[in-house]
Amino acid sequence: MKIKNNLIKPFLTEGRIKARKNEYTGYLDLLIENDKIAEHAMPGQFVMVRGWNSNDPILSRPFDIVQVDPANGLFRLVIKITGEGTGLLNVLRSGSRLVITGPLGNPVEVPHGEKIVLLVRGVGAAAVVYLAESAKNAGTEVYTFLSASAKNRLVCRDYLKNASKDLNIITDDGSDGYHGDARDILERFINKSKPDRIYTCGSGRFARFADEQDRKGLIKGFVFLESHMACGMGDCHGCAVKKRDSGGYYLVCKDGPVFPVNSVELD
C-alpha cells in the first residue's frame, strides 16, 4: 500500500460555532468558522476538537470533515453523541469557541469520470460526504447506500442526496426505504451496473462485504476506519490496525483513515 503524505502541517487553531442543529436523534451537526481548515482540508481528512476549558476530559475528540466552504471560511462536522466529550460539545451554542487541530490524516484520492458506490451506516456517513461531493464535481457517478437502524438515524441524508446520482435508503425496522440488509440490494447493483470502486464506513459487516467483492474482482474496495484516538498525529500509537499479509501495523490517524480494504485486518 502506498501511503500519501499530508500536503500541509496541521494547524492548532481556534474555531467558532457558526450554527448548530440536532436534526437526527443522538447526533449534532456543527457549522464551524475557521479559514485555515476550510481552505486546506481535503476529502478523507479529520480534525481533533475540544470545546471545554477543564482538563476533564483530557483528550480532544476526532471527527470527520463533512463539508468545506473555503469562500466563507466554514467547515462542517456531524457528531454522534456517545460520551462525556461529545456530550460537552452538544451543550455548546452558536458563538462558542472550539480548539481544533487539523486537518489530519491522508486525503483520499478523488476518482474522476468513474462510477463509485458508497456503502455507509450511521455516523459513518459523515466520512464520505466530502468525497461524494468532490467525486461528483470530477464527473464521477456516485451511488449511495445509506443504512441505519431507523429513519430518525439516517444522518447526512440530504448532503448525500445532493451529491449522489442515486441514493438508496435502508433501515432495519422498515421505517424508511428498503427493509432489510443493504448488502442484498447492493450485491445486485454491483453485478448489474459494474461500478469501479466501493467506499464503506460505519459497519464491520459492510467492510467485510466490500472485501469479499474486492476479492472476487468485481469492484475495488476501500474502507474508512474508525478508531479511538488520543493524539491524531501518530505519536501515541493508540489507533494501530494490523496490516494484512505483510505483518506490522498501520496507524489509522497517520496512514489512513482510508485504506484499500485488502490491506488491513478487518474485525
N, C-alpha and C positions, 0 to 999 in steps of 0.2 A: 504493500500500500504506500503510495506516495503522499507524504504529508506536506501541505502548504504552510508557509509561514504567514503570520499576521502581517497585514500591509502597514500598520502603524502600531506604535507603542500605546497600550491602553492608557486612558486618562483616569485620574482620580479627581472627580469633579462634583459639582452640586447641581441638582435639578429642582424644578418646581412643578408641582402638580397643577396642570392647566385645567383638567376636567377629570371626573371620575364617575363611574356608574357600576351598579350591581345588577346587570341585566339578566344574568343567569344565577340560579341558586348555588351559593357557595363559591362564586367567582367574582373577582374585582377587575375592572377594566380601567386602566390609568393612561391618560394622555399627559406626557411629561415634556416640559420645556428644557432643552439643553442643546445648544448649537453643535457642540463637538460630537456627541453621539449621533445626532440626526444627520450630520454631514458625512461621517466616516463609517458608520455601521453598514455591514453587508449581510445578505441572506445567510442564515445559519448561525449567526453570532448571538451572544447573550451579554447581559450585564449583571454585576453583583450590586445589590441595593440594600440600604438600611435607612429607616425613617424614624429612628428613636435615638435619644441623647444618652441613655444609660448604657452600661456595659452588659446589660442582661436583656436580650441575648447578645452574646459577644460577637457572633458571626453575622456577616451580611448574607443575603439570600440571592440565589441565582435565578434569573428569569430570561426567557427567550425574547428577543426583539421582534415584535409582531409587525409593526409598520414604521416607516420613517417619512418625515416631511421636511426635507432639508431647507426648502424655501422659507418655512416658518419656524425652523428650529425646534421641531417636535418629533417625538417618537412614542410608540405605544407599547404597553405591557398588558398581558392578561394573566392574572394570578389566581391560582386555586388556594382558597383559604383552608389551611390544613393544620396550623400550629401557632406557636407564640409569635414568631416573627411575622408571618403573613397576617395574623390577627392584628398586630400593631399597625401594619400598613393599612389594613381595612378601616381603621377608625380615623385615618387622616382625611382632611378635607382639601378642597381646591385652595391653592396658595401655599400648602405645606411644602417644606423643604425636604429633599432626599439627598443622601450621599451615594454617589454612583461610581463604580469602577467599570470601565469598558471602552470600546467594545472588546469582548473576549471571545476566544475560540477561533477556529478557522472558518472562513467563508465557504459555503457550498458552491460548487460550480453550477452556474445557471445554464440549463440546456437551451439551445437556440434551434428553432424550427423543428422540434421533435413532438412526440406525443407522450405525456407522462401521467402517472397515476399517483395520487396522494391518498394514503390509507391511514387515517388518524382516529384517535379515540380520546374523548375528554379534553383535558387541557393540553394534550399532545397536539391538538390543532393549532395552538399558538406558535409552535415551532415552524410550521410550514407556510404560514400566510405570506410572509415576505418573499419566500421562494416562489410561491404561486404567482404573486403579482409581478415579480421580475421575469419569470418564465413567460407569462402572458405577453408582457411588453417586448419580449425577444422573439415573438412569433411562434411560441410553443403552445400546443393544445393541452390544457390542464383538465384532468378528470378527477374529481374529488369524491372520496367515500368517507363520510363523516359519521362516526358511531358514538353512541352514548347510552347510558342506562335508560334515560328518559328524555323527553322533549325539552324539559327545562334545564338540561345539562349539555345541550348542543352548542358549546361555546365557539365563538368566531364564525358562526354560521353565515352571517351577512358578508363578512370580509372574504370568506372563501367563495361564496356565491358570486361575488363581483369579479373574482379572479379566475373563475373556472368556466370552461366551456359547458360542463355538466356537473351538477352537484347532486350526489346520491345520499340520502339520509337513511340511517339505520338505527333503530332503537330496540333495546332488549325487551321493553314492555309493550311495544307496538303503539306507543302514543304518537308517533310521527314516522312517516316513511316506511321502509321495509321492516317487518317484524321478524328478527332473526339475526343470523351471523353474517356480517359484512363479507366474510371470505366466500360465502356461497355465490353471491351475485358478482363479486369481483373476479372470481375464477372464470366465470362465463364471459365476462367482459374481456379479460386478457386473451382467452382463446379465440374470441371473435375479432377483436379490434387490433391485436398485436401492438400494444404500446411499447415504447422504448425503455422506459425506466419506471420504477416504483419507489416512492419515498414513504416511510412509515414512522410513526411516533405514538407513544401513549399506551401500547399494549404489547406484552410479550407474545401473545398469540399471533398478532399481526406481523411482528418481526419474524417469527418462525415461518409464517406463511410466505412472506417476501423471500426469505432464504430458500424455501422449497421451490418457489417459482424460478428463482435465480439458478438454482442447481439444475433444474430441468432445461435451462437455456431458453426459457420463454420470455424473460424480461430481466433487465439489470437492476438489482436491488440495493437500496440504501436505507440505513436506519439512523434516526436521530436518537441518541442515547440520553436518558435522563439519569441524573446521579446526584447524591448529596455531595456538596462541595463546601470546603472551608475557605479556600483562597481564590479559586477560579483561575489561577495562573500557573499551575503545575508545581508549586512548591511543597504542598502538603502530601501529595500522592493519595489523597483520600478518595479519588474518583477513578481508581485504576480498574481496567477491564481487560480480561485475558485476550491475547491475540490467538487467533485460530491457527493451528498447524505449526506456526513458526516459533511458538513459545514466547515468554515475556509478557509485557503488559503495555497497553496504551493508556494515556490519561485522557479522560473524556473532555476535560476543560481545555487542554493544550493541543492534543492530537485530533480532537473532534470539535464539536459534538456529533458531527455527521460522519458515518463510516460506511464503506461498502459492506453490505450485510454479510458477505462471505469472509470478512477479515477479522471478525470478533466472535468470541464465545457468547451465545445467547442463553439467557436464563430459561 
